[in-house]
């Protein structure tokens, strides 16, 4: 079966951007520090429980997003596999569940663009395996949750 991530397609892509009032070295460092990631990553109202964090090219981060839904705690297992890391410029990872055959895993590319005023434009691009999967994740709130995650990063950086 062909790798769905070998070619980029706009009908499978979600793009989120955020201007952060910090230099890109500091923004990039927030992605490389496992303790920091666990503090700011994820949508509002969910906490991160990190199980394994080997944040380097070829490494992975296994974590749960945990929150209360309808009065009971629910866990969402996640696994990020880091494919490429170019310091202060780009991170490429596959994001899905710990299942090695997860059909819904998606490719994430994060870029860090330094601005002359010391700010950073962070662009987060998700490439989903199919157009239908992209529509499904948009339907359950992936854009809003992604923006909440970037807001969490901004708040963590501003602390």
N, C-alpha and C positions, 0 to 999 in steps of 0.2 A: 504494500500500500504506500502511496506517495506521501511524503511529509507535507502536511498542509501549510507549514511555515516556510517552505522554500520560496514561495512567491507571496508578495504582499498584495492585498486586494482591499480597496476602500470599502466595499460592502461587508467586510468582516472586521473592520477596524473601529476602535473607539479611541479618541484623542482627548486628553485632559491637559490643561496648562495652568500654571500658577506662577506669579511673580513673587519671589521671596526676597525680603529685605536683608539678605545676608550674602556674603561672597560664596562662590560656588564650591570652594574647598570645604567650607563649613557645612553646606547643604549636602555635598557628597559624603562627608564624614558621618552624617546622621544615618545614611543608608548602610555604612560599613560597620557600625558599632552595634552588635547584637542587643546590648542592654538598651540602647537608645531606640532601636527599631521596635522593641517590645513595648516601649512607652508611648510612641506616637502613631504607630501603624494601625490601620483599620478604621472602620466607620464609627461614628459617634455611638456610644452606648455599648460597644463591645470591648472586651479586654483581650489582650494577647497573652497566651500561656506558651512560652517558647520551650521546646523540647530538645532540639538540636540546632545549633547555629554555627555553620562553617562558611562564613561569608567570604568567599574567594572564587575566582574563576574555577569551575569544576566542583565547587562545594554546593551545599544546600542549607536551607532553613526550614525546619519542620516545626509547625506551631498550630495551635488551636485558636480560633476566634470564639470567645465565650460570651454569652449574653442571656438575658431573661426574655422569654417569649411566651406570652399568655400565662405568666406566673411561674414558669419553670425554666430551669437552666438548660440551654442547648449549646452544643459544641459543634464547630465546623472545622474539620481537619484540613490543613493546608500544607503544601510542600512547594517551595520555590527551589528550582535548580538554576544555579548561576552559570550561564553559558559564556558570557564575556563581561569583563570589567576593565574599562579604560579609566584610570584615576582622573577624577574631576571632570570627565566628559560624558561617559556612557556606562550604563549597566543593562545587560540583556539577560533575561531569565525566563524560564518556563514556570507557570504558576498553575497548580491544580491540587488534587488530593494526593495522599501518599500512594494511591494505586498506580503502579507503573504503566498500566494500560488505560489510564483515565482519558476517556474520549473527549472530555470537555476542557482539558488543559489548554491554556492559551499562552502566547508569547508576549512578553512585556519588554519594551525598550524605554528606558528612562534616560533623557539627555539633560545636561546641565549647561546652560548657555550664560556665560559671564556678560554682564552689561557694564558699560563705562562708568555708571554711577555706583558700582559695587553691589548691585542687586543680581539675582540669578533668575533666569526664566527656566523653570523646570517643565519639561514636556514628558508626559507619560502616555505611551502608545500601547494599546492592547490589540493583538491580532488573534481573533478567535478562529477555531477550526472550520466553522461554516458560517454562512450568512444567517442561518436559522438560529445558531447558538448565540451569535451577536445580538439578535433581536430578543432572544429569551433573557439574556443577562441585562439588557437595557430595560426590559419589562419588569424585572424584579428589583431595579434600582441601582444597577452598577455605576451609572454616571454620577448619581447623587452620592453614593457611598464612596466612590473614588475621589470626588471633590471634598467630602468630609475627611478622608484620609490625608489629602494634601493640606487641608486646613489644620489638621492635627500636627502635621510636620511644621507648618508655619508657627503654630502656638508653641511647640516644643523648642524651636529655634529662638523664639522671642523671649523665652523664660529667663 
